[in-house]
Amino acid sequence: MSLVNVSGKLARSIPRFLFSANQTRQVHRWVGPTLRELKHRREKMGPEAELPRSSHSDWNYKAEIFAFGKRLSEQFETGVLQQAFTHRSFIAQEERKQLDVGIEKPEVGLKDNRELMQLGERLIGEYVEAFLLTALPKLPTEGIRSIAAALTSQEKLANVSKHLGTKDIILSAEFPITEQLLAETLSAVVGALHKSSGDERAFLFVRDFICTQLNQQDVNDYWQIENPLELLQVYCKEKKLGEPEPRSIGLVGKNTLLAAHRVGIYCNKQFVGSGYGEDIDTAIDEAARDCLRQLFGTELNMKPIDFGLQLADVAKNLKRQASNQNN
């Protein structure tokens, strides 16, 4: 048998799909220009307008409400949680729609979240301040309030609310959702959790999602002290530690651009802290700040904040806050 006959038989025995796999895929000439034209038109029209999640065909509000509580592993009363996401503007919008179609006494069947929002704002403020008083017992009240104000600011609360997934569930006439709406909704959710599960779960929620923003942060950055030496003098006088006395204990690079002064502060002949600066006044300020950190327990190498505190651990400070408000 000749070599040609053998090769022909072998070729006929190979499956046809192996030949087709090696062939170049044919693309019609009109495909490329059409795709480029569509891209050009899309760029000319600009980005698409942002639409609410509820505008999608697969939207199921009851399922979203149910899933929200399950994601957080919290037990919410369905009606109370739905109320937490319903803002007054949405109810007013629905009432106007009913009036436009001739309904004289519109009934939406929903309650807005103003009551829950007020409750949540109060609880967040109390829980955060009580947590800080317990975690940072040496820090003065002014410092505690400065940190609490930063943690409960609209920007911080809105960031937490956004990452918890409240943006798509909020019922409001305003869209896109603003930071104010996100922050108010988070407060309402805390109020709803308090009504549904009690103080313990509400405190743990605030601790886990709001107080933990201090993790790996320098708490001294939240309290801006304008005159540290004056504050140190007042604090030492109240605690009867003696008059703080700054002393120059080091100087390098004198009369150069890289001069560095080191100042130490002593109270009753005891060294408290030190600081560096390009001039003597700056060094005194830095030394005073170092002394305050040492006295307040917020030194740079401080022990990490305990984020495992329970409601029973901060109950004493909560009672003290309640008594101060009553007085």
Salt bridges, closest charged atoms under 4 A:
GLU37 OE2 - ARG41 NE 3.01
GLU50 OE2 - LYS167 NZ 3.40
ASP58 OD1 - ARG53 NH1 3.27
GLU74 OE2 - ARG201 NH2 2.99
GLU94 OE2 - LYS97 NZ 3.62
GLU95 OE1 - ARG88 NH2 3.77
ASP112 OD1 - ARG114 NE 2.89
GLU115 OE2 - LYS195 NZ 3.33
GLU126 OE2 - ARG122 NH1 3.33
GLU184 OE1 - HIS87 ND1 3.94
ASP199 OD1 - HIS194 NE2 2.47
ASP208 OD1 - ARG207 NH2 2.87
GLU245 OE2 - ARG247 NE 3.36
ASP290 OD1 - ARG293 NH2 3.71
